[in-house]
Amino acid sequence: MRYRRMPIEAESPEQLGYGRIRCNLAESSVTDASLADVVIAADLGGLVLQYGDHLGLPELREAIAADAPGVVADDVMVTPGAVAALFLLHTSLLEPGDHIVVARPNYATNVETPRAIGASVSFLELSHDEGWAVDPDRIAALMTPRTKLVSLTTPHNPTGSTLDLPTLQAVIDLVERRGARLLVDETYREMTFDGPLPVAASLSPSVVSVSSLSKTYGLPGIRIGWAVTRDVEFGARLLAAKEQVLISGSLVDETIALAALRRRAVWLPSILGRIDAAFATTARWMDGHEHLEWVAPRGGVVGFPRIRASSRVDVDAFYNVLFEEHGTIVGPGHWFEQPREHFRLGYGWPGPDELRDGLAAIDAALAATAGTAR
Ligand SMILES: Cc1ncc(COP(=O)(O)O)c(C=O)c1O
């Protein structure tokens, strides 16, 4: 494995230091919850700190499976965050030279782990000008007889675009015909504006779904994610990989996660209401913006605006002014191997005041740097 630190992690808000940031518009989750938000229902004091079930707490896996008709608890493997599920999936499936088709831009790990393995990576290049749309015919054209995996994310990070069901089904049909697998990173699934797609793994044993509690519930501090596959043999390989790294997950984290999911019916509507309000604020601000354009997101809590070429903004100066003079950060395009004219705008993490101040800071930094590009 050839590990390389990813800019999105090395330059992340937590590494920069939360205390140095006034307006944090770089996050991809809703506002972080506190332990008190979930712990009321969790009997932590009585918890025996033994090794847990290697797949994860059975009741937690049942709660996850309940969201996916046709999926049973044993099809679910709990992992320390979706990121670990992605790592275990890629390392279980890919060997050096194996071929993968992966959408770009993407969450960095979905690109970097196949690279670190030494896989041969073909990019399905998504573009602003095409509305970040996924075209199954383009995927088909990129696939080779060595293609083991096609990798998509919906709702998409960093653009907030979503797949529709016919497109997802077309890609599933494609991988089934070609004897490959499909990874659908569904980490933002519950935050889809028009209502979520089915858990993709419920549609075919050739699909692995990955998700987590980090983004929708603002719980990245308990490291709880999961992989779902109805392919029993592949599920056993994933478990073998997990056991080599972890044996089992943290029972403390899993117990808190179960308490959170048991609150889902009351908690999720209020989270979605806050996302709606934050999106409305952001969409109003973007509407007819002098210096910015975007493809309006359809899910998640991020968008990927682009600084208009006609504004001739010196982008390095823009990010510099934004942070140094306004204490505000966004996710610059290079985090996603994209031009720095794009940036990821996380509108769901800051509260209403911080969001409003952060958007005003972006306006001020754009005004100060427009017309300065050489
Ligand atoms: C698409 C996507 N997948 C996975 C992750 C990893 O999240 P976690 O490991 O906290 O569940 C992220 C985090 O940004 C993400 O955006």
The ligand as an ORCA input file, in Angstrom:
! r2SCAN-3c Opt
* xyz 0 1
  C     -19.119     10.472      0.562
  C     -18.444     10.199      1.870
  N     -18.207      8.939      2.228
  C     -17.616      8.639      3.391
  C     -17.208      9.624      4.258
  C     -16.554      9.238      5.551
  O     -17.352      9.559      6.633
  P     -17.288      8.817      8.031
  O     -16.087      7.934      8.028
  O     -17.214      9.862      9.072
  O     -18.547      8.023      8.117
  C     -17.372     10.952      3.907
  C     -16.874     12.048      4.775
  O     -16.749     13.188      4.364
  C     -18.034     11.249      2.685
  O     -18.266     12.517      2.307
*
